[in-house]
Amino acid sequence: MIINFGNLLCTSIRSLKLDRSALLYIKEKEIVNFMSKAGELIRWLIWRTLQLKFFGKIRPRVCHIPSFLIEGETKKGRSNLSIIVFARREIVEYFSKQLFTGNLKIRFLGRKAFREIPKLIASNSPDIAIANASDSFSEFFSSNLFFVAPLVDFTLDVSDQWENILARMSRSKRKRIRKIQGLGYTFEITNDRERLKSFYKEMYVPRVLKRHEKAARVVSFAECERLFQSGGLLLVKTKDGACISGAIYVPHGDELYIPVLGISEVEQYLTEGGHTALHSLILWAKQQGFKVIDYSISKPFLSDGIFCYKREWGMKIKPYRGRDAEIYAIKFCNFNEGSRSFLSDNPFIVASNGNDLRGLVLPDSNIKDLRETYYTPGLSGLIVLFPSHDAPSIRYDQLKKPNLKSDSSKISPSLKSFINLTFKSGYETYFFDF
């Protein structure tokens, strides 16, 4: 750093004859940049240290998180709902758009230490509390009777024959694949950096902003380039040679990781472009001898659009692990109309005993087949709620009432508290195994 700075000064003096103020400005800018990077490194080292299990009890005292109170009317049930969200602003935007009509109030409650979360919930009396945090806080949230819902990683087995891969997809997905197969699309693999730039500006960024709006988290070009250099870029083309979609891929042994997808002319190709890109990736992965496509992580909500899109391809889920893994922690403070509307519209995945994943659902009367509606490879089953006056055993002979003794491995303190809460509101809880 010092040598580079010295060379910069000498070159500037000889070629540009900079005055003293300009030299001081350059020196000041270099120092500011250096201090900024040093600060980032120090914060990163401190956080990595705090993630160690040894600091499990200290972490909630020293780590802080933004908190927001959202109040409004739910989209479908038109019920009043108040939720307190502990997360960064884009997550608040996601829930605001996902749950509420346009008439809502958002109040910033400040940055709070994690240990203050129970007190903040008690003082604001929301219907539901939701947090998005590092997986390192899972034990803290579980001890405070939150459900822990990990982000899930979707993978697709491509080692089988194409016909068998197709058979595991949903009926609507098979129909769409057959349609695009007849449109004459082709694909190419490129390692050209200029084409990566074009892909990033014209396909990736417009798609993310179109799909997620204020909740969008755009991957930087520097990160895309790093991933690109570890793998490559697949581009899908029409018969006329126009590129309509593409994806960055990174090989990991016999797996092909797909971290970034882009679509050109989003208004026209949003659905078709995504399908053609993934279809082409499957074909190319099979040609190259890959066994699995890792299609990246998704939120643990069974009705989320991206979750449903990946599930329809026959992909399997598993909890996303690693030091950078995140979770959603969800706690029902009551089970009134607003809370019921939330769960009915937003069933989510509950983790217990490591990798065991179950969906928590409140099905409406239009759902006649639980397996057909919610089955996802990687889910061991469902936790299902019905009104006490309903007789679900008539319709679902696979439903089983939980037994606190024999099913103790499936019933966490969070679930036990939830069962008691919902029972007081006139609901029964059942297990449904896939």
C-alpha positions in Angstrom: 0.0 0.0 0.0 2.8 2.5 1.0 4.9 1.6 -2.1 1.9 2.1 -4.4 1.1 5.4 -2.8 4.7 6.6 -3.2 4.7 5.6 -6.9 1.4 7.5 -7.4 2.8 10.7 -5.8 6.0 10.6 -8.0 4.1 10.0 -11.2 1.6 12.8 -10.4 4.4 15.3 -9.6 6.3 14.6 -12.8 3.4 14.4 -15.3 0.7 16.6 -13.9 2.7 19.0 -11.7 -0.1 18.9 -9.1 -0.1 21.7 -6.5 0.2 21.1 -2.7 -3.6 21.1 -2.1 -4.2 18.5 -4.8 -1.5 16.2 -3.3 -3.0 16.6 0.2 -6.4 15.7 -1.3 -5.1 12.5 -2.9 -3.3 11.6 0.4 -6.5 12.2 2.4 -8.6 10.1 0.0 -6.1 7.2 0.2 -6.1 7.3 4.0 -10.0 7.4 4.1 -10.2 4.4 1.8 -7.6 2.5 3.8 -9.3 3.2 7.1 -12.7 2.2 5.6 -11.4 -1.2 4.5 -9.6 -1.6 7.8 -12.8 -0.9 9.6 -14.7 -3.4 7.5 -12.0 -6.1 8.2 -12.1 -5.4 12.0 -15.9 -5.6 12.1 -15.8 -8.9 10.1 -13.2 -10.4 12.4 -15.3 -9.4 15.5 -18.5 -10.9 14.0 -16.7 -14.1 13.1 -15.4 -14.3 16.7 -18.8 -13.7 18.1 -20.2 -16.5 16.0 -18.2 -19.1 17.9 -20.3 -21.3 20.1 -18.4 -20.0 23.2 -20.1 -16.6 22.8 -23.6 -18.0 22.5 -24.9 -16.3 25.7 -22.9 -13.1 25.1 -24.0 -12.6 21.5 -27.6 -11.4 22.3 -26.2 -8.7 24.6 -23.7 -7.1 22.3 -25.4 -7.5 18.9 -28.1 -5.1 17.7 -30.8 -5.3 15.1 -33.3 -2.8 13.6 -36.9 -3.1 14.7 -40.1 -2.0 13.0 -43.8 -2.1 13.9 -46.1 -2.6 10.9 -49.9 -2.2 11.3 -52.5 -2.6 8.6 -55.1 -4.7 6.8 -54.2 -8.1 5.3 -54.5 -8.5 1.6 -56.8 -11.5 1.4 -58.7 -11.8 4.7 -59.0 -8.0 5.1 -58.2 -8.5 8.8 -56.3 -6.1 11.0 -52.8 -7.3 11.6 -49.8 -5.9 13.6 -46.4 -7.4 13.3 -43.1 -6.4 14.8 -40.2 -7.1 12.4 -36.6 -7.4 13.5 -34.6 -7.1 10.3 -33.0 -4.7 7.7 -35.3 -2.4 5.8 -35.6 -4.5 2.6 -37.0 -7.4 4.6 -39.6 -5.0 6.1 -40.4 -4.0 2.5 -40.9 -7.6 1.6 -43.4 -8.3 4.4 -45.2 -5.0 3.8 -45.8 -5.9 0.2 -46.4 -9.6 0.9 -48.9 -9.2 3.7 -50.7 -5.9 3.6 -52.9 -3.7 1.4 -51.5 -0.2 0.6 -53.0 1.3 3.8 -50.4 0.5 6.5 -48.3 2.2 9.1 -44.6 1.5 9.6 -42.9 2.8 12.7 -39.2 2.5 13.3 -38.5 1.4 16.9 -34.8 1.8 16.8 -31.8 -0.6 16.8 -32.2 -2.9 19.7 -29.9 -5.5 21.4 -31.3 -9.0 20.7 -31.8 -9.5 24.5 -34.3 -6.6 24.4 -36.5 -8.4 21.8 -38.8 -10.2 24.4 -39.3 -6.9 26.3 -40.1 -5.0 23.0 -42.7 -7.6 22.0 -44.4 -7.3 25.4 -44.5 -3.5 25.3 -45.9 -3.3 21.8 -48.3 -6.3 21.9 -48.1 -7.3 18.2 -50.1 -10.3 16.8 -46.9 -11.8 15.4 -43.1 -11.2 15.8 -40.7 -11.9 12.9 -37.0 -11.7 12.9 -34.4 -12.3 10.1 -31.0 -13.0 11.6 -27.9 -15.1 11.4 -28.3 -18.8 12.1 -26.0 -18.2 15.1 -29.1 -16.8 16.9 -31.3 -20.0 16.4 -30.8 -21.1 20.0 -31.7 -17.7 21.4 -34.9 -17.5 19.4 -35.9 -21.1 20.2 -35.4 -20.4 23.9 -37.8 -17.5 23.5 -40.5 -19.8 21.9 -40.0 -18.6 18.3 -40.3 -21.1 15.4 -36.9 -21.3 13.6 -37.4 -21.3 9.8 -34.0 -21.6 8.0 -33.4 -20.4 4.5 -33.6 -23.5 2.2 -31.3 -24.6 -0.6 -32.9 -26.1 -3.7 -31.2 -28.8 -5.6 -32.2 -30.7 -8.7 -31.0 -34.3 -9.4 -30.0 -34.4 -13.1 -28.2 -37.7 -13.1 -31.3 -39.6 -14.2 -32.8 -39.9 -17.7 -34.4 -36.8 -19.0 -37.9 -38.5 -19.1 -37.6 -39.2 -15.4 -36.5 -35.7 -14.6 -39.5 -34.4 -16.5 -41.9 -36.8 -14.8 -40.9 -35.3 -11.3 -42.0 -31.8 -12.4 -45.5 -30.4 -12.0 -48.0 -30.9 -14.7 -47.9 -27.2 -15.6 -44.1 -27.2 -15.7 -44.0 -30.2 -18.1 -46.5 -28.4 -20.4 -44.4 -25.3 -20.5 -41.2 -27.2 -21.1 -42.7 -29.0 -24.1 -43.8 -25.6 -25.4 -40.3 -24.0 -25.3 -38.7 -27.1 -26.8 -40.6 -26.4 -29.9 -39.5 -22.8 -30.2 -36.0 -23.5 -31.4 -34.0 -21.9 -28.6 -30.3 -22.6 -28.5 -27.6 -21.8 -25.9 -24.0 -21.0 -25.7 -21.3 -21.0 -23.0 -19.0 -17.9 -22.8 -16.1 -16.6 -20.7 -16.1 -13.2 -22.4 -16.0 -10.5 -19.8 -17.7 -7.9 -22.1 -20.6 -10.3 -22.5 -20.8 -10.6 -18.7 -21.1 -6.8 -18.5 -23.9 -6.8 -21.0 -25.6 -9.7 -19.1 -25.3 -7.9 -15.8 -26.7 -4.5 -17.0 -29.3 -5.7 -19.5 -30.6 -9.0 -18.0 -29.7 -9.5 -14.3 -30.3 -6.0 -12.7 -33.6 -5.3 -14.6 -35.0 -8.7 -13.6 -34.1 -8.3 -9.9 -35.6 -4.8 -9.7 -38.7 -5.8 -11.6 -39.3 -8.8 -9.4 -38.4 -7.5 -6.0 -38.8 -3.7 -6.3 -37.9 -2.0 -2.9 -37.0 -5.4 -1.4 -34.4 -6.1 -4.1 -30.8 -7.0 -3.1 -28.7 -6.6 -6.2 -25.5 -8.6 -6.3 -22.6 -6.3 -7.2 -20.8 -6.6 -10.5 -17.6 -7.4 -8.7 -19.2 -10.4 -7.0 -20.7 -11.5 -10.3 -17.3 -11.3 -11.9 -15.8 -13.3 -9.1 -18.4 -16.1 -9.6 -18.0 -15.8 -13.4 -14.3 -16.3 -13.2 -14.8 -19.5 -11.2 -17.2 -20.9 -13.8 -18.8 -19.2 -16.8 -21.9 -17.8 -18.3 -24.7 -19.6 -20.2 -26.7 -17.5 -22.6 -30.0 -18.5 -24.3 -30.7 -17.3 -27.8 -33.6 -17.2 -30.2 -33.6 -18.4 -33.8 -32.5 -14.9 -34.8 -29.6 -14.9 -32.4 -31.0 -12.5 -29.8 -30.1 -13.3 -26.2 -33.2 -13.5 -24.0 -31.8 -15.0 -20.8 -28.7 -16.3 -19.1 -27.2 -17.6 -15.9 -23.8 -17.6 -14.2 -22.7 -21.1 -13.1 -20.0 -22.3 -10.8 -18.9 -26.0 -10.8 -18.3 -27.7 -7.4 -17.3 -31.3 -8.0 -20.3 -33.1 -9.5 -22.6 -30.1 -8.7 -23.3 -27.1 -10.8 -24.1 -24.0 -8.6 -26.4 -21.3 -10.2 -26.1 -18.1 -8.1 -27.3 -15.5 -10.7 -30.1 -15.6 -13.3 -30.9 -12.8 -15.8 -33.6 -12.1 -18.3 -33.6 -9.7 -21.2 -36.8 -7.6 -21.9 -38.3 -8.5 -18.6 -41.8 -7.5 -19.6 -41.9 -10.0 -22.5 -39.6 -12.8 -21.3 -40.0 -12.9 -17.5 -41.5 -16.4 -17.4 -40.3 -17.8 -20.7 -36.7 -16.6 -20.2 -36.4 -18.2 -16.7 -37.7 -21.5 -18.0 -35.5 -21.6 -21.1 -32.4 -20.7 -19.0 -33.0 -23.5 -16.5 -34.0 -26.0 -19.2 -30.7 -25.2 -21.0 -28.7 -25.6 -17.8 -30.2 -29.0 -17.2 -29.3 -30.2 -20.7 -25.8 -28.7 -20.5 -25.2 -30.1 -17.0 -26.1 -33.6 -18.2 -23.8 -33.2 -21.2 -20.9 -32.3 -18.9 -21.6 -35.1 -16.5 -22.8 -33.1 -13.5 -25.2 -34.9 -11.2 -26.8 -32.1 -9.3 -27.9 -28.5 -10.1 -27.8 -26.3 -7.0 -30.3 -23.6 -7.7 -29.4 -21.4 -4.7 -31.4 -20.4 -1.6 -35.0 -19.3 -1.0 -37.1 -17.9 1.8 -38.8 -20.7 3.9 -42.4 -19.7 2.9 -44.3 -22.3 1.1 -46.4 -19.8 -0.9 -43.5 -17.5 -1.9 -43.4 -17.2 -5.6 -39.7 -18.2 -6.0 -40.2 -21.2 -3.6 -43.2 -22.4 -5.7 -41.3 -21.9 -9.0 -38.4 -24.1 -7.8 -40.7 -26.7 -6.2 -42.6 -27.2 -9.5 -39.3 -28.3 -11.2 -39.1 -31.2 -8.7 -36.3 -29.7 -6.8 -35.4 -31.0 -3.3 -34.9 -28.7 -0.3 -32.4 -28.8 2.6 -31.6 -26.3 5.3 -29.0 -23.8 4.1 -26.0 -24.2 6.4 -22.7 -22.3 6.9 -21.4 -19.4 8.8 -23.3 -16.9 6.6 -26.6 -18.8 6.8 -29.7 -16.9 7.9 -33.0 -17.8 9.5 -36.4 -16.4 9.9 -37.7 -16.6 13.5 -41.5 -16.4 13.9 -43.6 -16.2 17.0 -47.4 -16.0 17.3 -48.4 -13.8 20.2 -52.1 -14.6 19.7 -54.2 -16.5 17.3 -56.8 -13.9 16.4 -58.2 -13.3 12.9 -55.1 -11.4 11.7 -52.7 -14.1 12.9 -54.9 -16.8 11.2 -55.0 -14.8 8.0 -51.1 -14.6 8.1 -50.6 -18.3 8.5 -53.3 -19.3 6.0 -51.7 -17.1 3.3 -48.1 -17.7 4.4 -47.5 -21.3 5.5 -43.8 -21.7 6.4 -41.1 -24.3 7.1 -40.3 -25.2 10.7 -37.0 -26.8 11.6 -36.5 -29.2 14.5 -33.8 -31.7 15.4 -31.3 -30.5 12.9 -32.4 -31.2 9.3 -36.0 -32.3 10.0 -38.2 -29.9 8.1 -42.0 -29.6 8.4 -44.5 -27.2 6.9 -46.7 -25.3 9.3 -50.1 -24.8 7.5 -53.6 -23.6 8.1 -55.4 -24.9 5.0 -58.6 -23.3 3.8 -61.7 -25.2 2.8 -60.7 -25.2 -0.9 -57.7 -27.5 -0.3 -58.8 -31.1 -0.8 -55.4 -32.8 -1.0 -52.6 -31.8 1.4 -49.9 -33.8 -0.4 -50.8 -32.4 -3.8 -50.8 -28.8 -2.4 -47.8 -28.8 -0.2 -45.5 -31.8 -1.0 -41.9 -30.7 -1.5 -39.0 -33.2 -1.6 -37.0 -32.7 1.6 -40.1 -32.0 3.8 -40.8 -34.8 6.2 -44.4 -33.7 6.5 -46.7 -31.0 7.8 -48.0 -29.5 11.0 -51.7 -28.8 10.2 -54.3 -26.8 12.0 -58.1 -27.2 11.8 -60.9 -25.6 13.7 -62.0 -27.9 16.6 -65.6 -28.1 15.2 -64.2 -29.5 11.9 -63.7 -33.2 11.4 -60.5 -33.5 9.4 -60.1 -37.3 10.0 -63.0 -37.8 7.6 -61.1 -36.2 4.8 -57.5 -36.9 5.8 -57.1 -40.4 7.2 -53.3 -39.8 7.4 -53.7 -37.0 10.0 -52.5 -37.9 13.5 -53.0 -36.1 16.7 -49.6 -35.2 18.4 -48.8 -37.2 21.5 -46.6 -35.2 23.9 -44.8 -38.4 25.0 -44.4 -40.6 21.9 -43.9 -37.6 19.6 -41.5 -35.7 21.9 -38.8 -35.6 19.2 -41.2 -33.7 16.9 -42.6 -31.3 19.6 -40.2 -28.5 20.5 -41.0 -26.0 23.3 -42.0 -23.6 20.5 -44.5 -26.0 19.0 -45.9 -27.0 22.4 -46.5 -23.3 23.2 -48.1 -22.8 19.8 -50.4 -25.9 20.3 -51.6 -24.5 23.6 -52.1 -21.0 22.1 -54.2 -22.3 19.2 -56.2 -24.7 21.3 -57.4 -21.8 23.4 -58.6 -20.2 20.1 -60.6 -23.3 19.1 -58.0 -25.0 16.8 -56.6 -28.6 16.9 -53.1 -29.5 15.7 -52.3 -32.6 13.6 -49.2 -34.2 12.0 -49.4 -35.2 8.4 -46.4 -37.3 7.2 -45.3 -37.4 3.6 
